């Protein structure tokens, strides 16, 4: 009898540990504290000898400066512009009012005309769903200015209504400062840095980097891909989407695939959305 009671208790404890929704598991994995690893690293750094520190200073002031200079010039060329690109028309490309405004030109043109703009704002909403129990929505604002720069604000809200685990929600806010590195008539690509805040039980702020690109095959179709990676506590979360866009004047309809990895949980969703540019 005692063995049966112990076995029943074991199953109840196991079931309780597994009775969490995907959103709950995501939140738990993101809440882990990284202070212990930081303390260990900090203490190991503080145990250096005086002779070793003198050698490090000497290296930093001689050979180190050479490597830093090489890295700075290389990084600038990769992230901003190389000397070979300065005479290319794309170096001074001009933002358009909207893709396919009057021709098969995407986000950039090489001369100023009636389709050009000094800035552009795009508001979009994308509904995502994985199954009948989990869905969500992206609300996004992309403010582009000075041809090369942009500010993106994104709000992701997930809902999970599971018959066994109940109703749970998760909200993620992201802000990215973006630089459009490649600017041609049919293709443009950007990179960005910023921050993300995970609301709810996590209540934490993380560092975010982003990459994105869009290729314009011909009116009215374009293909768009975006990726964000955020470091949060001792874990991370990723957002990736691949979208097919259908442009109708200042509007854009899209559908595609979106993958989310929040902590130790993966979400594979279908995306449906609409955008307005002005």
Buried (B, 14 or more C-beta within 10 A) or exposed (E): EEEEEEEEEEEEEEEEEEEBBBBBBBBBBBBEEEEEEEEEEEEEEEEEEEEEEEEEEEEEEEEEEEEEEEEEEEEEEEEEBEEEEEEBEBBBBBBBBBBBBEEEBBBBBBEEEEBBBEEBBBBBBBBBBBEEBBBBBBEBEBBBBEBBBBBBBBBBBBBBBBEEBEEBEBBBBBBBEBEBBBBBBBBBBBBBEBBBBBBBBBEBBBEBBBBBBBBBEEBBEBBBBBBBBBBBBBBBBEBBBBBBBEBEEBEBBBEBBBBBBBBBBEBEBBBBBBBBBE
